[in-house]
Amino acid sequence: MKKLTFFFALLALAFLPACHEHDEGPTADFTVTFKSNFAGEQLTKYKNYPYGLAGIPLQFTRFSTYLSDIELIKADGSSHRLAEIEYVDFTPENASTDLSATPAITYKNVPEGEYTGLRIGYGVKPSLNAKDPADFDNNHPLAKEIEYWSGWNSYIFTKIEGKADSENNGSLDISLLYHCGSDAVYKVYAFATPIHVHAGEPGIAVNFDLEKIFTMDDGSYYDIVTNFYTSNNPNDIIVAQVLMHNFEKATTVVQ
């Protein structure tokens, strides 16, 4: 009896690796390119964009964001996580051009197949936001002390900075400073679109349109003249909530 039990144990061990290998299937490199624009045009620093019904000049000087749990969604509802956290900087310092950067990240060993969409967490998810830069190695996206807000015990999820000419008289009289953070403004959105992952297939582009980040659900433009900054009060997140909510309509995913 003992010999028979031992035989079946060996048989099970021999079968498990083959089964695991079969479940994994072929994989491929898969590239996600992140882009920023305004009204469909590639974002350019210091360029005057007409804003609102009055068309007041609006310039951007900074746009960066954290993204959590970037996942490919399968038809059965399951998912494959590409990254737990990424930091995307569209306006890096000392760039050779005022055109926004288009960071491209290639993920290895992504299971080949057909996916039905992409899910993104906007900001730093709570389990990671509970930590601080000292908890990470120097090359980790969350090791950036300049992106951490100690007074809030939170990372700064998104930075949007710029200037506006509220009187449309040639003077940029308003400095825009939107630094959004805290668990209360973290958002997760999913985008339904066919995504093919196969060797030789192109990756996807994830586009963020700043005009739509400042467009309300009713189609009106956000009042940047009155609300031109996010509060330093951790209990005042009204402006941050508006902008982080609008990321959903501002995002498009294309292959």
Backbone bond lengths (Angstrom), bond angles and torsions (degrees), N, CA, C in turn:
res aa  C-N    CA-C-N  psi(-1)  N-CA   C-N-CA  omega(-1)  CA-C   N-CA-C  phi
1 M - - - 1.460 - - 1.533 111.16 -
2 K 1.379 113.55 -39.75 1.462 117.36 179.45 1.516 110.98 -64.09
3 K 1.364 116.54 -38.54 1.462 119.86 179.25 1.524 110.89 -64.82
4 L 1.317 116.80 -38.40 1.462 120.79 179.98 1.528 110.86 -66.08
5 T 1.318 116.21 -42.26 1.478 120.69 177.99 1.515 110.70 -62.34
6 F 1.337 116.20 -43.02 1.455 120.90 179.41 1.523 111.21 -62.67
7 F 1.362 115.87 -39.17 1.465 120.90 179.35 1.533 111.10 -61.40
8 F 1.351 116.20 -45.11 1.475 119.37 -179.18 1.528 111.51 -68.75
9 A 1.313 116.98 -32.28 1.470 120.19 177.12 1.520 110.50 -64.90
10 L 1.332 116.60 -43.72 1.462 120.42 177.40 1.518 111.14 -63.95
11 L 1.327 115.72 -39.33 1.463 119.99 179.61 1.522 110.79 -63.24
12 A 1.324 116.65 -40.58 1.471 120.52 179.52 1.520 110.84 -65.76
13 L 1.335 116.62 -42.06 1.463 119.88 179.12 1.513 111.81 -64.54
14 A 1.324 116.70 -36.20 1.465 120.52 179.47 1.512 110.86 -69.22
15 F 1.333 116.53 -31.25 1.463 120.73 -176.45 1.520 112.64 -80.50
16 L 1.333 117.21 -34.18 1.460 119.85 -174.16 1.518 114.29 -60.28
17 P 1.330 121.65 -47.07 1.466 120.04 179.10 1.518 112.61 -59.47
18 A 1.335 117.31 -40.30 1.461 120.38 -179.50 1.516 110.34 -64.43
19 C 1.348 116.47 -40.23 1.456 120.88 179.64 1.519 110.52 -65.11
20 H 1.362 116.76 -42.76 1.461 121.76 -179.79 1.524 110.76 -62.52
21 E 1.321 116.05 -43.23 1.468 120.47 180.00 1.519 110.78 -63.33
22 H 1.338 115.86 -38.74 1.461 119.74 179.38 1.530 111.10 -65.54
23 D 1.353 116.09 -38.99 1.462 120.24 -178.71 1.526 111.62 -66.42
24 E 1.339 115.96 -34.48 1.454 118.68 -177.23 1.529 111.12 -67.11
25 G 1.285 118.20 -47.99 1.451 121.36 179.98 1.513 112.45 69.49
26 P 1.342 116.66 -176.21 1.466 120.59 -178.92 1.528 111.79 -71.07
27 T 1.314 115.41 149.93 1.463 121.15 177.80 1.526 109.26 -126.65
28 A 1.315 115.03 167.15 1.464 120.38 -179.42 1.518 109.71 -149.25
29 D 1.334 115.54 159.12 1.460 120.08 169.81 1.529 108.28 -72.84
30 F 1.333 115.95 142.82 1.465 119.78 -177.07 1.523 108.25 -139.25
31 T 1.331 116.59 122.89 1.461 121.67 -174.60 1.523 111.48 -105.15
32 V 1.327 115.22 132.37 1.463 121.95 173.51 1.522 107.53 -112.88
33 T 1.322 116.63 121.50 1.462 122.25 178.18 1.520 108.94 -105.79
34 F 1.322 116.53 127.79 1.460 121.81 -178.85 1.527 109.35 -101.52
35 K 1.328 115.25 132.69 1.463 120.70 -177.40 1.522 110.28 -131.85
36 S 1.321 115.75 151.20 1.465 120.84 175.23 1.517 108.93 -126.13
37 N 1.307 116.34 143.18 1.458 120.63 178.55 1.517 110.92 -149.29
38 F 1.293 115.66 175.12 1.463 122.72 173.94 1.520 106.85 -133.88
39 A 1.331 115.05 117.74 1.467 121.54 -177.23 1.530 110.90 56.16
40 G 1.323 116.60 37.32 1.461 121.18 176.89 1.502 115.18 84.73
41 E 1.319 118.07 -3.00 1.470 122.48 -179.48 1.519 109.46 -105.30
42 Q 1.326 117.89 135.68 1.459 120.94 -178.04 1.522 110.83 -50.77
43 L 1.320 115.28 129.21 1.459 120.63 -177.43 1.523 110.66 -60.92
44 T 1.332 115.07 134.95 1.454 121.80 177.46 1.517 108.93 -129.00
45 K 1.322 116.16 126.54 1.465 119.95 179.14 1.536 110.33 -64.72
46 Y 1.328 115.24 144.94 1.464 124.75 174.55 1.522 113.39 68.78
47 K 1.298 118.22 6.67 1.459 120.95 177.81 1.522 109.53 -86.29
48 N 1.335 117.19 139.09 1.454 121.24 177.13 1.529 110.16 -80.34
49 Y 1.333 115.09 117.97 1.459 121.19 174.42 1.523 108.51 -107.88
50 P 1.330 118.42 133.59 1.466 119.47 176.35 1.518 109.97 -69.79
51 Y 1.335 116.01 129.63 1.455 120.18 -175.10 1.524 111.37 -122.73
52 G 1.317 115.67 134.03 1.455 121.21 175.47 1.520 112.76 74.55
53 L 1.308 115.11 -178.10 1.462 120.36 -178.62 1.521 111.80 -64.42
54 A 1.341 116.38 -31.48 1.464 120.00 179.43 1.512 112.31 -80.93
55 G 1.307 117.88 -12.20 1.460 121.41 178.86 1.508 113.78 65.23
56 I 1.348 117.67 36.74 1.467 119.29 -179.70 1.526 109.82 -67.45
57 P 1.339 117.82 144.61 1.467 120.63 -179.89 1.529 111.56 -64.99
58 L 1.309 115.68 133.84 1.461 122.78 179.61 1.521 108.36 -133.55
59 Q 1.330 116.21 129.06 1.455 122.12 177.38 1.525 110.28 -118.24
60 F 1.338 115.19 150.27 1.452 120.30 174.56 1.519 109.26 -117.53
61 T 1.323 115.54 139.12 1.463 121.02 178.66 1.529 111.94 -118.08
62 R 1.328 116.29 -17.35 1.467 119.16 -178.68 1.519 110.46 -153.02
63 F 1.346 114.70 139.28 1.456 121.42 171.62 1.523 107.79 -152.86
64 S 1.326 115.89 114.24 1.462 121.31 176.70 1.519 107.73 -143.90
65 T 1.331 115.69 156.58 1.460 118.42 -176.75 1.519 111.26 -157.17
66 Y 1.321 115.48 149.80 1.461 122.46 169.30 1.522 108.88 -95.21
67 L 1.326 115.94 145.24 1.457 122.38 176.64 1.521 108.41 -132.50
68 S 1.340 116.17 133.82 1.461 121.41 -177.20 1.529 111.41 -114.18
69 D 1.316 115.51 152.02 1.465 122.77 172.51 1.532 112.40 42.08
70 I 1.318 114.73 62.70 1.466 120.30 175.79 1.524 106.80 -77.12
71 E 1.328 116.73 117.64 1.460 120.64 -170.56 1.529 112.14 -132.89
72 L 1.319 115.42 138.78 1.452 121.56 168.81 1.526 108.26 -84.03
73 I 1.326 116.92 132.95 1.465 121.73 -176.71 1.520 109.42 -100.71
74 K 1.333 115.66 136.56 1.458 121.75 177.84 1.521 110.60 -98.76
75 A 1.320 116.28 162.80 1.463 121.61 -177.14 1.524 112.25 -61.28
76 D 1.335 117.42 -29.95 1.458 120.21 -178.10 1.527 112.75 -84.86
77 G 1.326 116.77 5.18 1.453 120.93 178.71 1.508 114.79 93.85
78 S 1.320 117.28 -13.11 1.462 120.18 176.35 1.530 109.08 -76.50
79 S 1.319 116.66 175.89 1.463 119.31 -176.06 1.521 111.09 -150.05
80 H 1.312 115.45 162.47 1.460 122.51 172.99 1.518 107.38 -121.23
81 R 1.336 116.58 120.11 1.457 119.92 -178.57 1.524 110.69 -81.84
82 L 1.327 115.04 124.67 1.457 120.77 176.50 1.524 111.00 -82.39
83 A 1.337 116.65 -41.04 1.463 120.57 -177.89 1.518 109.90 -153.68
84 E 1.327 115.04 143.09 1.464 118.98 175.62 1.529 110.81 -79.34
85 I 1.323 117.07 -36.41 1.470 120.57 179.80 1.525 109.04 -153.47
86 E 1.315 115.91 139.30 1.464 122.38 174.05 1.524 108.36 -136.57
87 Y 1.331 115.30 147.34 1.462 121.53 172.92 1.521 106.98 -114.18
88 V 1.320 116.77 121.65 1.457 121.43 -176.40 1.527 108.73 -117.13
89 D 1.330 116.47 118.67 1.458 122.26 -179.37 1.527 108.64 -113.11
90 F 1.316 116.22 111.80 1.460 121.06 -179.31 1.526 112.45 -86.37
91 T 1.314 117.47 -14.72 1.470 120.68 -176.68 1.528 110.38 -131.21
92 P 1.323 117.76 61.32 1.469 120.05 -177.33 1.525 111.68 -63.86
93 E 1.320 115.06 146.67 1.458 119.81 176.97 1.525 110.04 -66.32
94 N 1.313 115.56 151.43 1.464 122.84 178.30 1.527 113.15 62.77
95 A 1.342 116.43 23.27 1.464 119.43 175.56 1.523 109.47 -67.56
96 S 1.318 116.48 151.75 1.473 120.77 -176.70 1.522 112.53 -80.64
97 T 1.328 117.18 -7.96 1.460 121.26 -178.76 1.526 109.59 -145.74
98 D 1.330 116.05 157.56 1.464 120.30 177.07 1.524 112.02 -81.85
99 L 1.325 117.10 -10.31 1.461 119.58 174.96 1.522 109.48 -64.38
100 S 1.310 116.45 141.89 1.458 120.17 -179.47 1.525 110.58 -64.54
101 A 1.322 115.12 148.08 1.460 120.92 176.84 1.523 110.04 -71.35
102 T 1.322 115.90 156.58 1.472 121.37 177.41 1.528 108.13 -126.70
103 P 1.328 117.25 73.68 1.473 120.42 -176.88 1.525 111.45 -58.59
104 A 1.316 115.74 134.20 1.462 121.81 177.79 1.525 108.29 -121.40
105 I 1.310 116.62 126.13 1.460 122.16 -178.22 1.524 108.73 -118.61
106 T 1.319 116.72 125.92 1.461 121.24 179.43 1.521 109.79 -101.41
107 Y 1.319 115.16 124.34 1.463 121.88 179.80 1.524 108.91 -100.76
108 K 1.314 115.77 133.69 1.460 122.27 -176.05 1.535 110.98 -91.73
109 N 1.313 114.56 154.30 1.473 122.03 170.96 1.529 113.17 55.76
110 V 1.319 115.82 45.34 1.467 120.52 176.18 1.529 108.00 -86.99
111 P 1.325 118.94 127.27 1.463 120.29 -179.33 1.523 112.23 -56.99
112 E 1.322 115.75 128.19 1.458 119.25 178.69 1.531 110.03 -67.99
113 G 1.328 114.42 152.50 1.459 118.21 178.04 1.511 111.77 149.02
114 E 1.317 114.42 -172.02 1.454 121.93 -179.27 1.531 108.82 -105.29
115 Y 1.310 115.39 127.88 1.460 121.57 179.27 1.531 108.93 -116.03
116 T 1.317 114.86 158.32 1.467 119.31 -174.72 1.522 113.80 -108.02
117 G 1.322 117.34 -0.17 1.451 117.92 179.05 1.514 113.03 171.58
118 L 1.334 114.10 -175.93 1.467 122.27 -178.38 1.521 108.05 -132.78
119 R 1.333 115.18 137.46 1.469 120.73 176.60 1.519 108.90 -116.97
120 I 1.345 116.36 137.74 1.461 122.01 -177.31 1.520 109.37 -135.28
121 G 1.331 115.91 136.43 1.460 121.37 169.32 1.517 108.47 -95.37
122 Y 1.320 116.79 124.98 1.468 121.13 -176.21 1.526 109.43 -93.51
123 G 1.330 115.04 108.16 1.447 121.29 -175.29 1.511 110.46 111.95
124 V 1.305 116.44 -159.25 1.463 122.73 179.58 1.522 107.51 -107.11
125 K 1.320 117.38 119.72 1.460 120.86 -175.48 1.531 110.06 -61.26
126 P 1.337 117.40 151.78 1.467 121.35 -172.24 1.527 115.30 -52.35
127 S 1.333 118.14 -39.58 1.464 119.71 -177.69 1.530 111.80 -64.02
128 L 1.324 117.46 -30.88 1.456 121.29 176.93 1.528 111.42 -89.62
129 N 1.325 116.72 -31.93 1.457 120.62 -179.83 1.527 111.52 -68.29
130 A 1.328 116.52 -17.04 1.467 120.59 177.62 1.530 111.30 -74.40
131 K 1.332 116.51 -9.80 1.453 121.25 179.59 1.521 109.92 -99.72
132 D 1.335 116.34 -178.65 1.466 120.28 176.05 1.527 109.00 -138.61
133 P 1.328 117.61 172.22 1.473 120.04 -173.79 1.522 115.12 -54.74
134 A 1.316 117.47 -29.52 1.467 119.92 -178.87 1.527 112.43 -66.68
135 D 1.311 117.17 -15.84 1.461 121.20 -178.85 1.526 113.30 -82.44
136 F 1.341 117.36 -3.04 1.463 119.92 -172.63 1.522 111.69 -126.13
137 D 1.333 115.59 154.66 1.453 121.53 174.35 1.524 109.75 -64.53
138 N 1.317 116.00 157.95 1.461 121.18 -173.42 1.519 113.95 -58.07
139 N 1.331 117.96 -32.28 1.464 120.46 -176.46 1.528 113.01 -91.38
140 H 1.318 117.22 5.25 1.469 120.94 179.85 1.531 109.49 -79.80
141 P 1.343 118.15 143.48 1.476 120.03 179.47 1.529 113.96 -55.18
142 L 1.332 117.18 -28.28 1.464 120.05 -177.21 1.524 113.29 -94.16
143 A 1.326 116.92 10.50 1.464 120.54 176.69 1.524 111.99 -86.96
144 K 1.334 117.33 -0.82 1.468 121.46 -175.46 1.536 110.43 -79.59
145 E 1.329 116.00 105.16 1.463 120.20 -178.70 1.528 112.06 -63.70
146 I 1.334 117.15 -31.54 1.454 120.48 -178.81 1.529 111.91 -68.11
147 E 1.328 116.14 -16.67 1.467 120.42 179.27 1.527 111.99 -99.87
148 Y 1.325 117.11 11.70 1.470 120.97 -179.92 1.516 110.22 -113.47
149 W 1.317 115.78 138.48 1.459 123.33 -176.68 1.520 107.94 -111.56
150 S 1.332 117.37 93.02 1.465 120.84 -173.77 1.527 112.09 -63.58
151 G 1.319 117.89 -33.89 1.462 120.83 179.49 1.516 113.18 -64.20
152 W 1.331 116.03 -22.93 1.467 121.33 179.10 1.519 111.90 -104.90
153 N 1.346 116.45 -6.41 1.469 120.27 -171.11 1.530 109.79 52.11
154 S 1.330 115.34 46.56 1.457 120.81 -176.10 1.517 110.03 -151.15
155 Y 1.324 114.55 150.34 1.456 119.33 168.55 1.526 109.36 -73.76
156 I 1.318 115.46 157.48 1.463 120.43 172.10 1.524 106.04 -86.88
157 F 1.315 116.69 108.96 1.455 121.19 -173.40 1.520 112.06 -66.63
158 T 1.325 115.10 -45.41 1.465 120.63 -176.20 1.518 109.56 -140.98
159 K 1.327 116.33 137.51 1.462 122.14 173.59 1.531 109.27 -118.71
160 I 1.311 115.80 122.77 1.460 121.83 172.69 1.521 106.76 -128.36
161 E 1.318 116.53 119.37 1.459 121.22 -177.86 1.524 109.77 -130.79
162 G 1.323 116.00 152.66 1.451 120.03 178.96 1.516 112.00 176.42
163 K 1.327 115.85 -162.79 1.463 121.92 179.56 1.526 108.83 -141.27
164 A 1.331 115.26 156.74 1.463 120.21 178.66 1.520 110.13 -141.92
165 D 1.316 115.33 151.15 1.462 123.45 177.82 1.528 107.45 -103.41
166 S 1.329 115.95 89.17 1.460 120.54 -172.17 1.527 113.40 -65.23
167 E 1.330 117.52 -27.01 1.469 121.72 -179.12 1.522 112.21 -96.82
168 N 1.319 116.62 -3.49 1.467 121.21 -178.16 1.533 111.80 53.30
169 N 1.341 113.75 44.77 1.473 119.08 -176.55 1.532 112.14 -121.46
170 G 1.319 116.44 15.04 1.456 120.08 178.64 1.513 114.72 91.70
171 S 1.333 117.90 2.09 1.457 121.57 -179.57 1.528 110.11 -115.80
172 L 1.300 116.21 120.06 1.466 120.89 178.22 1.526 108.14 -79.45
173 D 1.320 116.17 87.87 1.460 121.46 -169.47 1.530 114.05 -93.87
174 I 1.325 118.58 -6.52 1.465 121.23 -179.15 1.525 109.76 -120.09
175 S 1.321 116.13 128.42 1.461 121.10 173.55 1.525 108.70 -98.62
176 L 1.306 116.21 121.26 1.455 121.57 -178.88 1.523 109.40 -91.03
177 L 1.317 116.75 131.60 1.460 121.14 -178.02 1.526 108.39 -142.91
178 Y 1.325 114.85 96.29 1.462 120.56 -179.15 1.531 109.16 -113.97
179 H 1.335 115.28 103.97 1.451 122.35 177.09 1.526 106.93 -117.12
180 C 1.318 116.28 106.38 1.463 121.41 -173.51 1.523 110.40 -100.86
181 G 1.332 116.67 132.52 1.449 120.51 178.71 1.516 111.93 -159.91
182 S 1.318 115.94 175.05 1.469 127.98 179.64 1.523 110.88 95.67
183 D 1.325 115.39 148.94 1.466 121.35 -177.99 1.518 112.01 -56.48
184 A 1.328 116.88 -29.64 1.470 120.99 -174.78 1.523 112.74 -65.67
185 V 1.337 118.24 -19.63 1.469 119.65 -177.87 1.534 111.81 -109.81
186 Y 1.329 116.92 5.06 1.462 120.25 177.19 1.529 109.60 -68.82
187 K 1.321 116.94 133.92 1.464 122.00 -177.71 1.516 110.46 -128.79
188 V 1.327 115.60 150.04 1.462 121.81 173.64 1.521 107.87 -126.97
189 Y 1.335 116.47 125.12 1.458 120.82 179.85 1.531 109.45 -129.48
190 A 1.321 115.06 147.53 1.461 121.32 177.84 1.519 109.27 -118.40
191 F 1.331 115.64 144.29 1.462 121.53 -176.34 1.524 108.82 -125.20
192 A 1.323 115.31 115.45 1.467 121.13 -177.41 1.518 109.81 -81.65
193 T 1.311 116.23 116.24 1.467 121.87 176.95 1.525 108.01 -163.78
194 P 1.331 118.59 139.99 1.473 119.67 178.88 1.527 111.01 -63.95
195 I 1.316 115.56 130.74 1.461 121.56 178.48 1.526 108.08 -129.45
196 H 1.328 115.64 123.76 1.462 121.31 -177.67 1.526 108.63 -104.84
197 V 1.297 116.41 124.03 1.464 120.88 177.19 1.522 108.20 -114.88
198 H 1.323 115.26 104.97 1.451 122.02 178.25 1.527 107.64 -149.65
199 A 1.295 117.15 150.50 1.458 120.72 176.98 1.520 109.26 -56.78
200 G 1.324 116.35 130.11 1.449 121.52 -179.82 1.512 114.15 90.80
201 E 1.332 117.97 -14.60 1.468 120.74 177.44 1.527 109.77 -78.34
202 P 1.336 118.01 150.18 1.469 119.36 176.50 1.517 110.50 -69.83
203 G 1.314 116.09 159.14 1.449 121.03 175.20 1.520 110.29 -81.31
204 I 1.326 116.34 -152.65 1.459 120.59 179.20 1.523 110.16 -123.73
205 A 1.326 114.73 160.66 1.461 121.68 172.87 1.520 107.99 -115.88
206 V 1.315 115.78 132.19 1.462 122.16 174.91 1.522 107.30 -109.30
207 N 1.325 115.80 114.49 1.461 121.73 -174.03 1.524 111.09 -106.64
208 F 1.329 115.94 134.71 1.463 121.63 175.05 1.527 108.44 -115.65
209 D 1.328 115.88 121.22 1.467 121.50 -179.00 1.527 109.12 -102.09
210 L 1.341 116.48 110.24 1.461 120.51 -177.03 1.528 112.75 -63.92
211 E 1.318 117.29 -29.13 1.465 117.89 177.12 1.529 110.13 -60.52
212 K 1.328 116.74 -40.15 1.466 120.08 -177.97 1.522 112.04 -76.52
213 I 1.332 117.06 -24.06 1.460 118.67 174.11 1.524 109.68 -64.15
214 F 1.329 116.67 -27.10 1.462 120.90 179.85 1.535 111.80 -104.41
215 T 1.308 116.95 19.04 1.464 121.94 177.06 1.523 109.46 -110.22
216 M 1.308 116.17 128.03 1.460 120.92 -177.25 1.528 111.01 -79.54
217 D 1.331 115.83 168.99 1.459 120.53 -176.96 1.524 112.55 -61.94
218 D 1.344 117.41 -28.08 1.470 120.40 179.96 1.525 112.48 -86.97
219 G 1.338 116.90 4.68 1.459 120.97 178.35 1.520 114.51 92.94
220 S 1.317 117.47 -9.10 1.466 120.77 179.39 1.530 110.02 -76.94
221 Y 1.330 115.33 161.07 1.461 120.65 178.77 1.528 110.09 -90.05
222 Y 1.321 114.80 141.88 1.463 119.74 178.42 1.525 109.74 -64.12
223 D 1.324 116.35 143.06 1.461 121.97 -177.69 1.530 109.10 -79.76
224 I 1.335 115.89 88.50 1.453 119.78 -178.82 1.528 112.12 -78.83
225 V 1.319 118.16 -14.68 1.465 120.97 178.06 1.519 110.00 -72.67
226 T 1.326 116.54 -43.08 1.472 121.03 178.28 1.523 111.13 -81.16
227 N 1.326 116.55 -42.63 1.464 121.64 -176.22 1.523 109.46 -110.75
228 F 1.314 116.22 75.61 1.464 120.03 -172.99 1.529 113.07 -99.48
229 Y 1.335 116.91 6.24 1.456 118.90 178.26 1.531 109.90 -155.87
230 T 1.326 115.43 160.48 1.461 121.05 172.17 1.520 108.32 -91.49
231 S 1.309 115.80 142.00 1.459 121.48 -176.55 1.522 111.55 -70.14
232 N 1.338 115.95 150.83 1.459 121.12 172.71 1.520 112.06 -84.14
233 N 1.339 116.32 -5.45 1.456 121.54 178.73 1.528 108.79 -79.49
234 P 1.331 118.82 118.64 1.472 120.36 -177.64 1.521 113.58 -62.83
235 N 1.331 116.88 -15.49 1.460 120.22 177.95 1.525 113.09 -92.53
236 D 1.326 116.10 -2.81 1.463 120.79 -179.78 1.529 108.61 -113.65
237 I 1.323 115.67 94.40 1.472 120.35 -176.05 1.531 111.12 -118.72
238 I 1.320 116.93 19.27 1.463 120.87 -173.84 1.532 111.32 -59.54
239 V 1.327 116.90 -49.27 1.463 120.45 -178.01 1.529 110.03 -65.06
240 A 1.321 116.87 -44.43 1.472 120.81 -179.96 1.526 111.36 -61.78
241 Q 1.307 117.22 -38.17 1.460 120.41 179.06 1.520 111.39 -63.10
242 V 1.329 116.79 -40.05 1.468 120.79 178.95 1.520 110.52 -61.97
243 L 1.324 117.14 -49.67 1.461 120.75 -175.17 1.526 111.62 -68.23
244 M 1.330 117.56 -42.22 1.461 119.71 -179.93 1.528 110.96 -68.06
245 H 1.312 117.68 -33.15 1.469 121.36 175.24 1.529 110.37 -63.55
246 N 1.322 116.41 -40.34 1.464 120.63 -175.20 1.526 113.82 -73.66
247 F 1.334 117.11 -9.33 1.459 119.49 177.21 1.526 112.08 -59.83
248 E 1.316 117.01 -28.85 1.461 119.10 -177.96 1.519 110.23 -62.67
249 K 1.332 117.41 -50.53 1.468 119.99 -178.34 1.530 111.25 -72.32
250 A 1.324 116.41 -19.48 1.469 120.74 -177.08 1.518 113.03 -85.31
251 T 1.333 118.08 -6.22 1.459 122.27 -174.21 1.524 111.65 -106.33
252 T 1.309 116.06 132.68 1.454 121.70 171.25 1.528 108.77 -129.26
253 V 1.326 115.01 145.99 1.456 121.47 179.86 1.520 108.04 -122.65
254 V 1.325 117.36 124.37 1.461 121.63 -177.45 1.520 110.02 -134.15
255 Q 1.341 114.84 148.73 1.469 120.06 174.59 1.528 109.40 -123.51
